[in-house]
């Protein structure tokens, strides 16, 4: 009996044959350990797992294929969406370009129409002025018997008919001395005409003194430069020049400082050539020395280097925030120029041709710069600094009054610094001479905007030998005028003001006193920028007198304009905003 048999049968189990059912689920108990049964069970399990693996691989492949197809579809949809967006962007950009082209075309047509209108008006005014110039001759009077030699009338009496009548409005009076600036109590009753003509002070342009600037022995001219050509009337034909000449001479006699500033500007030209000789041969090339380098003046290299630093500092002035570090850098450059030496010596120059009034020596023996000479490098850098200030104002100050204030503050920080004075007086006349050259309207210079001579007198700038566009010229004039206002209207506590507020009054009077026939768009734009943003300070200094002056400048002056162009309209609009505030 088998020990594995439950019945005690010890006979060995018979291997299954072909007649035995090998269904593993129905294997008899006695055959459970048979080799064939085990092999069948293994084969069945192997087949089951093989089928299971194949099914899993099939499902996985199907899933991967679906994922791939889904990704491809998403990519295709995204590419289609991007393509659609690009097409829409292209269409939108094309529509914008078409609209911009139509706008530019319309603006060009409007500008051409406005230009044709201005040209027609100018021709009309020229014809009217030409007709007014040809006055009929008075009737001939019989010659009286020769009793006594006729008394020659003075020049002022001969020009008296050219002056406007005493009862005319504020548009015709000449420049007068401004009232005393006030800071506390305003005047009780302002006059109806704050720019009433007054007796002008008699003075002559400064004489150019001898220039001791080595190594040359050249002397500045002993006589002042010739008087600038008088301005022609606005829109006046060239043959009508004589009438404008008489009016200009009458006005300039009331403002002699303008001629002095012109003389200062003329004196700076030969001085600049002395600092930078720019020696060239017949072919226009720089002459070389034995070392192969350009022959330069004794301080030319240092002057060029420090000038670049000053111009860079001026360009870094900002409207918002503090400019104290920039101011210190400017002052340090100029202070160092006072002690710059060449071969152990400071090259001097006589500064008297560069100031309106030569100050007397100070009684203090320890005072700085108390001699009759100053270092040439210092004077040259002051000229460069002044030119950079005017250029910066003309470039950026027209759009923001704060920029004009920043440039004006930099000028005051330098020209009022105690270490940069000559005999206790500021050298700010160099800066004012640059301003007068760049914007003659502020100093009473008049001229037609349609003539070469008139544009040069007004300060119309050239680029590459051609006059700049009108819009650029007007922006430049507005920027310089705003800078000039910030330069004048400034109150000091610890230092002496180098350019007091009465210069602002004189500039406004020089513009408002211009006759109607000699006004230009430049004068309206300059007057606008001179007042806009500075009316509060003007009222603080002059009180009720300032109110009367603003009325004359913002109401009466534009009301008397021969045409209502944008310049006149802008000034009148400013008057409405200022006087109603």
Secondary structure as UniProt FT lines:
FT   TURN            3..4
FT   TURN            6..7
FT   TURN            18..19
FT   HELIX           24..26
FT   HELIX           29..31
FT   TURN            32..33
FT   HELIX           35..133
FT   HELIX           155..158
FT   HELIX           160..162
FT   TURN            166..167
FT   TURN            170..172
FT   TURN            194..195
FT   TURN            234..235
FT   HELIX           238..240
FT   HELIX           241..253
FT   HELIX           256..275
FT   TURN            282..283
FT   TURN            290..291
FT   TURN            298..299
FT   HELIX           300..315
FT   HELIX           324..337
FT   TURN            338..339
FT   TURN            343..344
FT   STRAND          348..349
FT   HELIX           351..354
FT   TURN            365..366
FT   TURN            368..369
FT   STRAND          374..375
FT   HELIX           376..396
FT   TURN            397..398
FT   HELIX           401..415
FT   HELIX           418..420
FT   TURN            423..424
FT   HELIX           429..438
FT   HELIX           440..443
FT   TURN            449..450
FT   HELIX           452..458
FT   STRAND          462..463
FT   TURN            464..465
FT   STRAND          466..467
FT   HELIX           470..488
FT   HELIX           502..512
FT   HELIX           516..518
FT   HELIX           521..531
FT   TURN            532..534
FT   HELIX           535..542
FT   HELIX           544..551
FT   HELIX           552..556
FT   HELIX           557..559
FT   HELIX           566..580
//
